[in-house]
């Protein structure tokens, strides 16, 4: 792939997602210049491990800055963020799509939307939104419930049971 312009000193490196049997990987590659146009597509690729040609599955209009494509643990689906409305409104949609891109639906639309990651069951995920950045647990049907008792930025959320989670909270100034 062509080098992705990050408008910074760091380089973009794709995050490969291996299939359970290690026969292939799925990877997303943003456009070369993400700031050149608003709705450029981030390409989704399947790369066989046997050396045969990679297959481009299609593309999604994922926001490169502030979001990217997140594959579910079982690689059957992906979530991405898309900027909507006027840039100054900071509105985003959270989309759920099948990994082959045959389906795609909007799960949520909100200001200051931030995806935090998938739960291990490939059915649930973590996100926050709004001025209070309330962290929520969402499911593939688009339903969500508040997860943390207080607002704030939560990082590295991991399920450790049916209704228990281990996380790190970002506290300003510490």
C-alpha positions as CSV (number, residue, x, y, z in Angstrom):
1,X,0.0,0.0,0.0
2,X,1.0,3.6,-0.5
3,X,2.4,5.4,2.6
4,X,-0.5,7.1,4.4
5,X,0.1,10.8,5.1
6,X,-0.6,11.3,8.8
7,X,0.2,15.0,9.0
8,X,2.6,14.2,11.8
9,X,6.0,12.6,12.5
10,X,4.5,9.1,13.1
11,X,3.9,6.5,10.4
12,X,0.8,4.6,9.8
13,X,1.2,0.8,10.2
14,X,-1.8,-1.5,9.5
15,X,-3.0,-3.7,12.3
16,X,-3.4,-7.3,10.9
17,X,-6.3,-9.4,12.3
18,X,-5.6,-13.1,11.9
19,X,-8.3,-15.7,11.3
20,X,-8.7,-18.3,14.0
21,X,-7.0,-21.0,11.8
22,X,-4.2,-18.5,10.7
23,X,-5.0,-19.1,7.1
24,X,-5.5,-15.4,6.3
25,X,-5.6,-12.0,7.8
26,X,-8.0,-9.1,7.5
27,X,-6.6,-5.5,7.4
28,X,-7.9,-2.0,6.7
29,X,-5.8,0.6,4.8
30,X,-6.9,4.2,4.9
31,X,-6.5,6.5,1.8
32,X,-3.1,7.9,1.1
33,X,-4.1,11.4,2.0
34,X,-7.0,11.2,4.5
35,X,-7.4,15.0,4.5
36,X,-7.7,15.4,0.7
37,X,-11.4,14.7,0.7
38,X,-14.0,14.0,3.3
39,X,-15.6,10.7,2.2
40,X,-12.6,8.7,0.9
41,X,-12.8,5.0,1.5
42,X,-10.7,2.9,3.9
43,X,-10.0,-0.3,2.0
44,X,-10.7,-3.7,3.6
45,X,-8.4,-6.5,2.4
46,X,-8.2,-10.3,3.0
47,X,-4.6,-11.5,2.7
48,X,-4.2,-15.3,2.5
49,X,-1.2,-16.7,4.4
50,X,-0.3,-19.2,1.6
51,X,1.1,-16.4,-0.6
52,X,-1.8,-16.2,-3.0
53,X,-3.0,-12.8,-4.0
54,X,-4.7,-10.5,-1.5
55,X,-8.4,-9.8,-2.2
56,X,-9.9,-6.3,-1.7
57,X,-13.3,-6.8,-0.1
58,X,-14.3,-3.2,-0.6
59,X,-14.2,0.0,1.3
60,X,-15.9,2.0,4.1
61,X,-16.0,5.7,4.7
62,X,-14.2,5.5,8.0
63,X,-12.8,8.6,9.7
64,X,-9.0,8.2,9.8
65,X,-8.3,10.9,12.4
66,X,-10.2,10.0,15.6
67,X,-11.3,6.6,14.4
68,X,-10.5,3.6,12.3
69,X,-11.9,0.1,11.4
70,X,-12.2,-2.3,14.3
71,X,-12.7,-6.0,13.5
72,X,-14.7,-8.2,15.9
73,X,-12.7,-10.9,17.7
74,X,-14.2,-13.6,15.5
75,X,-13.6,-11.4,12.4
76,X,-17.2,-11.8,11.2
77,X,-18.0,-8.0,11.4
78,X,-16.3,-4.7,11.8
79,X,-17.2,-1.3,13.4
80,X,-16.1,2.0,12.0
81,X,-16.8,5.7,12.7
82,X,-17.9,8.1,10.0
83,X,-18.0,11.9,10.3
84,X,-21.5,13.4,9.4
85,X,-22.8,16.9,9.3
86,X,-20.6,19.9,9.4
87,X,-17.1,19.4,10.8
88,X,-17.5,22.0,13.5
89,X,-20.5,20.0,14.9
90,X,-18.2,17.0,15.6
91,X,-20.9,14.5,14.8
92,X,-20.1,10.9,14.0
93,X,-22.0,7.7,13.2
94,X,-20.9,4.3,14.5
95,X,-21.4,1.7,11.8
96,X,-21.6,-2.1,12.1
97,X,-20.8,-4.0,8.9
98,X,-20.1,-7.6,8.0
99,X,-16.4,-8.2,7.2
100,X,-17.3,-9.0,3.6
101,X,-19.1,-5.6,3.5
102,X,-22.4,-7.2,2.4
103,X,-24.3,-5.5,5.2
104,X,-23.8,-2.1,6.9
105,X,-26.0,-0.3,9.4
106,X,-25.8,2.8,11.6
107,X,-25.7,1.8,15.3
108,X,-25.5,5.3,16.9
109,X,-25.1,8.9,15.8
110,X,-23.8,11.4,18.4
111,X,-21.4,14.2,19.1
112,X,-18.0,13.4,20.5
113,X,-18.5,9.7,19.7
114,X,-15.6,7.5,20.6
115,X,-15.3,3.7,20.0
116,X,-13.3,1.9,22.7
117,X,-13.2,-1.7,21.5
118,X,-15.0,-5.0,21.2
119,X,-15.9,-7.3,24.1
120,X,-14.5,-10.8,23.7
121,X,-17.9,-12.3,22.6
122,X,-18.0,-10.4,19.3
123,X,-21.6,-9.4,20.2
124,X,-20.8,-6.4,22.4
125,X,-18.6,-3.3,22.3
126,X,-17.7,-0.3,24.3
127,X,-18.1,3.4,23.3
128,X,-18.7,6.8,24.8
129,X,-20.3,10.0,23.5
130,X,-21.6,13.4,24.4
131,X,-20.0,16.1,26.5
132,X,-20.0,13.8,29.6
133,X,-18.4,11.0,27.6
134,X,-20.6,8.4,29.3
135,X,-19.1,5.0,28.6
136,X,-21.7,2.5,27.3
137,X,-21.9,-1.2,26.4
138,X,-23.6,-1.7,23.1
139,X,-24.8,-4.7,21.2
140,X,-25.2,-5.6,17.5
141,X,-28.9,-4.6,17.6
142,X,-28.0,-1.0,18.3
143,X,-29.0,-1.1,22.0
144,X,-26.8,0.3,24.7
145,X,-26.7,0.8,28.4
146,X,-24.5,3.0,30.6
147,X,-21.6,0.9,31.8
148,X,-19.6,3.1,34.2
149,X,-21.1,5.0,37.1
150,X,-19.5,8.3,36.3
151,X,-18.5,10.1,33.2
152,X,-14.9,10.2,32.0
153,X,-12.4,8.7,29.6
154,X,-12.0,4.9,30.1
155,X,-9.2,3.1,28.3
156,X,-8.5,-0.6,27.9
157,X,-11.9,-1.9,28.9
158,X,-11.9,-5.7,29.2
159,X,-14.7,-8.0,30.3
160,X,-13.8,-10.3,33.1
161,X,-17.2,-11.9,33.6
162,X,-20.9,-11.5,32.7
163,X,-21.3,-8.0,34.3
164,X,-17.7,-7.2,35.4
165,X,-15.1,-5.2,33.6
166,X,-11.5,-4.2,34.2
167,X,-10.5,-0.8,32.9
168,X,-8.2,2.1,33.2
169,X,-9.7,5.6,33.8
170,X,-7.9,8.7,32.5
171,X,-7.8,11.3,35.2
172,X,-6.7,14.8,34.1
173,X,-3.5,15.9,35.6
174,X,-2.3,12.5,36.8
